[in-house]
Amino acid sequence: MGKGFKEKVYQVVAKITKGEVLSYQDVAKKAGSPKACRAVGNIMNRHHIKGLPCHRVIRSDASVGGYFWGTKKKIKRLKEEGVKIESGKVIGFKKRK
């Protein structure tokens, strides 16, 4: 995993549209390293790219996961975009194979 992987992660996340979510694992797969979901989480936690919709990346169990500005703000932002969340989990999220 090098700088190239990080750039691929940024590209994948940048394409997640309003109202949609992907899991860290989904992002890792789309970026070409299917087992690198923890690396994706670390990349999302450390990025400084204004406008990157990292709040749209969640855990594969449908829970919202962490967020630099706190989980409450992540949930608020997702709900504002139309994502349905109950008890900290995205309603209707299906784990992709």
C-alpha positions as CSV (number, residue, x, y, z in Angstrom):
1,M,0.0,0.0,0.0
2,G,1.7,3.2,-1.1
3,K,0.8,6.6,-2.2
4,G,-0.9,5.2,-5.2
5,F,-3.4,3.3,-3.1
6,K,-4.2,6.4,-1.1
7,E,-4.9,8.3,-4.3
8,K,-7.2,5.5,-5.5
9,V,-9.1,5.6,-2.2
10,Y,-9.6,9.4,-2.6
11,Q,-10.9,8.9,-6.1
12,V,-13.4,6.2,-5.0
13,V,-14.6,8.2,-2.0
14,A,-15.0,11.4,-4.1
15,K,-17.4,9.5,-6.4
16,I,-19.8,8.5,-3.6
17,T,-22.9,10.5,-4.3
18,K,-25.1,12.3,-1.9
19,G,-27.5,9.9,-0.1
20,E,-25.3,6.9,-0.8
21,V,-22.8,5.1,1.4
22,L,-20.0,2.5,0.9
23,S,-18.3,0.4,3.5
24,Y,-14.6,0.7,4.2
25,Q,-14.3,-2.8,2.6
26,D,-16.2,-1.6,-0.5
27,V,-13.8,1.3,-0.9
28,A,-10.8,-1.0,-0.5
29,K,-12.1,-3.3,-3.2
30,K,-12.8,-0.5,-5.6
31,A,-9.4,0.9,-4.9
32,G,-7.8,-2.5,-5.8
33,S,-6.9,-3.9,-2.4
34,P,-9.9,-5.8,-1.1
35,K,-8.3,-6.7,2.3
36,A,-7.2,-3.1,3.1
37,C,-10.3,-1.9,4.8
38,R,-8.4,-0.8,7.9
39,A,-6.0,1.1,5.7
40,V,-9.0,2.9,4.2
41,G,-10.2,3.8,7.7
42,N,-6.8,5.3,8.5
43,I,-6.7,7.2,5.2
44,M,-10.1,8.6,5.9
45,N,-9.1,9.6,9.4
46,R,-6.0,11.4,8.3
47,H,-7.0,13.2,5.1
48,H,-7.0,16.9,4.7
49,I,-8.9,17.2,1.5
50,K,-11.7,19.8,1.7
51,G,-14.9,18.5,0.3
52,L,-14.0,14.8,0.3
53,P,-17.2,13.0,1.4
54,C,-15.5,10.7,3.9
55,H,-18.7,10.8,6.1
56,R,-20.3,8.5,3.4
57,V,-17.9,5.6,4.3
58,I,-19.3,3.3,7.0
59,R,-18.5,-0.1,8.5
60,S,-19.6,-3.3,6.7
61,D,-22.0,-4.1,9.5
62,A,-23.9,-0.9,8.6
63,S,-22.8,1.0,11.7
64,V,-21.7,4.5,10.9
65,G,-18.1,4.1,12.2
66,G,-15.8,6.9,13.3
67,Y,-15.5,10.5,12.1
68,F,-12.9,13.1,12.8
69,W,-15.6,15.6,14.0
70,G,-17.5,12.9,16.0
71,T,-20.1,10.3,15.3
72,K,-23.0,12.6,16.0
73,K,-21.9,15.0,13.3
74,K,-21.4,12.1,10.9
75,I,-25.0,10.8,11.6
76,K,-26.4,14.3,11.2
77,R,-24.6,14.9,7.8
78,L,-25.8,11.5,6.5
79,K,-29.4,12.1,7.6
80,E,-29.3,15.6,5.9
81,E,-28.4,13.7,2.7
82,G,-31.4,11.4,3.1
83,V,-29.6,8.3,4.6
84,K,-31.8,6.6,7.1
85,I,-30.1,5.7,10.4
86,E,-31.5,4.0,13.4
87,S,-29.5,3.0,16.5
88,G,-26.3,4.0,14.8
89,K,-26.8,1.8,11.8
90,V,-27.7,2.7,8.2
91,I,-31.1,1.2,7.4
92,G,-31.1,-0.9,4.2
93,F,-27.4,-1.1,3.8
94,K,-26.4,-4.5,2.3
95,K,-23.0,-5.9,2.6
96,R,-21.6,-6.5,-0.8
97,K,-19.8,-9.7,-1.7
